[in-house]
């Protein structure tokens, strides 16, 4: 009898063991993406001490295009994009890649990185409103509550001092708000397009290539960065992190496993990014982690969780873009 009972238990244990492995793999993926993209916020701030924004984005976008399209070619994926997809590819890339990343670079020059990360990750709230207006998605009471919570987080973060601040003091927050709106609009337009025939890695690789062209031109025209021999050691380290972990590795991990992530898991990975961004900015950049910043972060995280866990029509997580 004992032998038969043990025989019945073994398949159950084996099943639990096999099902636990994908769960552990998903958790490891979420942690890796959150750490890589969250740590990219202070990394970009270090880079901006030597490299101006257009130069930084020219390097990053070019690297992203080469890595993604090179990986696609190595995997045997067709690099050709249908003519009907090119306009959508260009427009969505304009908002999700060029608009978001350029705004975050300029925004970080005018405000603390920790606060910039918090404002940027109000994106799901704005995307929900845009989906309501452009896609006709229904907004539930719970999601309206999430939107209100997100606005409260912004009010706490900026504080009453924002009302009395000089115009130049508000430029940074306004730029970061523009970054969040750009990311949100691009996400909604991706959904508006519907089915994409080309592989996501190929689409995003070409988006990086298209966005790199104006950045290279603007960098050559407007900026004169110091020669590489004069860059700080922290700039080299941060640039290496930025290119390897944020642009290449995190993005490849995301598309390697995106089809295996549930809405809840995707939301969790998004929540981790601003937490790591705020924490690493405090540790590496010496930015004060005040009660005001902590409360604002908690309110924004709560808003993201309510909005994203309750939505069914938008993509559950951002597409492959460089998340600082």
ABEGO torsion letter per residue (X at the ends): XAAAAAAAAAAAAAAAAAAAAAAAAAAAAAAAAAAAAAAAAAAAAAAAAABBAAAAAAAAAAAAAAAAAAAAAAAGBBABBBAAAAAAAAAAAAAAAAAAAAAAAAAAAABBAAAAAAAAAAAAAAAAAAAAAAAGBBBBAAAAAAAAAAAAAAAAAAEAAAAABBAAAAAAAAAAAAAAAAAAAAAAAAAAAEBBABBAAAAAAAAAAAAAAAAAAAAAAABBBBBAAABBAAAAAAAAAAAAAAAAAAAAAAAAAAAABBAAAAAAAAAAAAAAAAAAAAAAAGBBBBAAAAAAAAAAAAAAAAAAAABAABBABBBBBBBX
